[in-house]
Amino acid sequence: TGLVATFTTSPDITSIKVGEDVQVSGETANDFSSPVTYDVTAQDGSTTKN
């Protein structure tokens, strides 16, 4: 169902995405009825999945 996550990031984070959809804390809804993976990208281009 469409739940909205709230999160805090550090200044060196350039984007947070689920798939191709950019995530905005407190605004972007996702369907959490199945696992959701957040792709977090830093200024140096490194990416981690959470």
N, CA, C and O atoms as a DFTB+ gen file, in Angstrom:
200 C
 N C O
     1  1       0.840      -1.190       0.000
     2  2       0.000       0.000       0.000
     3  2       0.876       1.242       0.000
     4  3       2.080       1.141       0.236
     5  1       0.316       2.381      -0.253
     6  2       1.086       3.611      -0.411
     7  2       1.463       4.253       0.904
     8  3       0.747       5.118       1.408
     9  1       2.575       3.836       1.458
    10  2       3.086       4.440       2.682
    11  2       4.217       5.399       2.339
    12  3       4.952       5.194       1.372
    13  1       4.346       6.445       3.142
    14  2       5.362       7.470       2.910
    15  2       6.426       7.373       3.996
    16  3       6.122       7.488       5.183
    17  1       7.667       7.164       3.588
    18  2       8.780       7.083       4.540
    19  2       9.350       8.472       4.808
    20  3       9.363       9.339       3.935
    21  1       9.815       8.657       6.026
    22  2      10.522       9.879       6.399
    23  2      11.949       9.485       6.756
    24  3      12.165       8.570       7.550
    25  1      12.914      10.171       6.173
    26  2      14.311       9.829       6.417
    27  2      15.169      11.079       6.426
    28  3      14.783      12.121       5.897
    29  1      16.335      10.958       7.034
    30  2      17.311      12.039       7.108
    31  2      18.572      11.587       6.392
    32  3      18.989      10.439       6.539
    33  1      19.180      12.470       5.622
    34  2      20.410      12.131       4.908
    35  2      21.519      13.111       5.285
    36  3      21.271      14.166       5.869
    37  1      22.730      12.737       4.937
    38  2      23.865      13.634       5.147
    39  2      24.038      14.507       3.905
    40  3      23.510      14.173       2.844
    41  1      24.763      15.614       4.017
    42  2      24.929      16.536       2.886
    43  2      25.613      15.922       1.664
    44  3      25.473      16.449       0.560
    45  1      26.349      14.818       1.835
    46  2      27.053      14.230       0.693
    47  2      26.190      13.269      -0.126
    48  3      26.679      12.675      -1.088
    49  1      24.926      13.106       0.234
    50  2      24.012      12.257      -0.535
    51  2      23.404      13.088      -1.660
    52  3      22.852      14.163      -1.422
    53  1      23.510      12.577      -2.895
    54  2      22.982      13.322      -4.043
    55  2      21.615      12.837      -4.484
    56  3      20.836      13.619      -5.029
    57  1      21.299      11.551      -4.260
    58  2      19.971      11.068      -4.622
    59  2      19.626       9.793      -3.879
    60  3      20.495       9.015      -3.484
    61  1      18.325       9.605      -3.703
    62  2      17.781       8.372      -3.146
    63  2      16.671       7.947      -4.088
    64  3      15.763       8.726      -4.381
    65  1      16.743       6.702      -4.566
    66  2      15.758       6.209      -5.523
    67  2      15.236       4.842      -5.112
    68  3      15.922       4.073      -4.438
    69  1      14.015       4.558      -5.527
    70  2      13.460       3.210      -5.527
    71  2      13.198       2.922      -6.994
    72  3      12.319       3.527      -7.608
    73  1      13.962       1.998      -7.551
    74  2      13.913       1.799      -9.003
    75  2      14.422       3.064      -9.665
    76  3      15.529       3.517      -9.375
    77  1      13.625       3.634     -10.551
    78  2      13.998       4.890     -11.213
    79  2      13.338       6.107     -10.573
    80  3      13.543       7.234     -11.023
    81  1      12.545       5.882      -9.523
    82  2      11.783       6.962      -8.895
    83  2      12.574       7.626      -7.772
    84  3      12.922       6.982      -6.783
    85  1      12.854       8.920      -7.932
    86  2      13.544       9.695      -6.898
    87  2      12.628       9.790      -5.682
    88  3      11.429      10.039      -5.806
    89  1      13.215       9.586      -4.509
    90  2      12.465       9.608      -3.260
    91  2      12.660      10.934      -2.540
    92  3      13.773      11.453      -2.462
    93  1      11.567      11.476      -2.016
    94  2      11.609      12.704      -1.233
    95  2      11.041      12.372       0.144
    96  3       9.905      11.913       0.258
    97  1      11.829      12.604       1.180
    98  2      11.408      12.295       2.543
    99  2      10.084      12.970       2.872
   100  3       9.913      14.168       2.649
   101  1       9.154      12.191       3.403
   102  2       7.864      12.719       3.812
   103  2       6.903      12.981       2.676
   104  3       5.798      13.467       2.918
   105  1       7.286      12.671       1.419
   106  2       6.423      12.964       0.270
   107  2       6.160      11.772      -0.644
   108  3       5.027      11.571      -1.079
   109  1       7.196      10.973      -0.943
   110  2       7.071       9.919      -1.942
   111  2       6.469       8.660      -1.325
   112  3       6.990       8.134      -0.342
   113  1       5.371       8.179      -1.905
   114  2       4.712       6.964      -1.425
   115  2       5.258       5.745      -2.155
   116  3       5.556       5.801      -3.348
   117  1       5.386       4.630      -1.415
   118  2       5.825       3.359      -1.980
   119  2       4.919       2.244      -1.479
   120  3       4.304       2.354      -0.419
   121  1       4.848       1.172      -2.258
   122  2       4.067      -0.004      -1.892
   123  2       4.958      -0.940      -1.085
   124  3       5.830      -1.607      -1.643
   125  1       4.742      -0.991       0.222
   126  2       5.562      -1.813       1.105
   127  2       4.967      -3.201       1.337
   128  3       5.362      -3.886       2.280
   129  1       4.014      -3.631       0.483
   130  2       3.465      -4.980       0.628
   131  2       4.473      -6.030       0.168
   132  3       4.307      -7.218       0.443
   133  1       5.520      -5.587      -0.535
   134  2       6.661      -6.442      -0.876
   135  2       7.919      -5.630      -0.578
   136  3       7.835      -4.414      -0.408
   137  1       9.089      -6.279      -0.510
   138  2      10.313      -5.541      -0.151
   139  2      10.600      -4.345      -1.070
   140  3      10.420      -4.417      -2.285
   141  1      11.044      -3.261      -0.462
   142  2      11.411      -2.040      -1.181
   143  2      12.897      -1.788      -0.934
   144  3      13.345      -1.766       0.212
   145  1      13.657      -1.598      -2.012
   146  2      15.091      -1.328      -1.896
   147  2      15.364       0.119      -2.265
   148  3      14.991       0.581      -3.343
   149  1      16.019       0.827      -1.360
   150  2      16.415       2.210      -1.601
   151  2      17.848       2.225      -2.117
   152  3      18.739       1.646      -1.496
   153  1      18.071       2.884      -3.252
   154  2      19.413       3.076      -3.799
   155  2      19.871       4.476      -3.407
   156  3      19.268       5.468      -3.815
   157  1      20.935       4.553      -2.619
   158  2      21.443       5.825      -2.105
   159  2      22.758       6.131      -2.802
   160  3      23.693       5.331      -2.760
   161  1      22.828       7.306      -3.450
   162  2      24.020       7.698      -4.202
   163  2      24.682       8.902      -3.540
   164  3      24.023       9.885      -3.200
   165  1      26.005       8.802      -3.363
   166  2      26.797       9.875      -2.756
   167  2      27.424      10.748      -3.838
   168  3      27.405      10.399      -5.018
   169  1      27.979      11.886      -3.423
   170  2      28.611      12.825      -4.354
   171  2      29.727      12.188      -5.164
   172  3      29.957      12.579      -6.308
   173  1      30.430      11.207      -4.588
   174  2      31.533      10.568      -5.314
   175  2      31.056       9.508      -6.304
   176  3      31.867       8.852      -6.957
   177  1      29.730       9.344      -6.412
   178  2      29.159       8.393      -7.363
   179  2      28.942       7.003      -6.807
   180  3      28.344       6.158      -7.473
   181  1      29.418       6.748      -5.596
   182  2      29.209       5.431      -5.001
   183  2      27.740       5.258      -4.631
   184  3      27.062       6.212      -4.250
   185  1      27.265       4.023      -4.750
   186  2      25.864       3.717      -4.476
   187  2      25.779       2.545      -3.516
   188  3      26.554       1.593      -3.601
   189  1      24.820       2.631      -2.599
   190  2      24.540       1.519      -1.702
   191  2      23.054       1.223      -1.751
   192  3      22.247       2.118      -1.998
   193  1      22.693      -0.015      -1.519
   194  2      21.292      -0.424      -1.489
   195  2      20.898      -0.687      -0.049
   196  3      21.597      -1.393       0.678
   197  1      19.771      -0.112       0.358
   198  2      19.267      -0.294       1.721
   199  2      17.827      -0.730       1.680
   200  3      17.215      -0.938       2.728
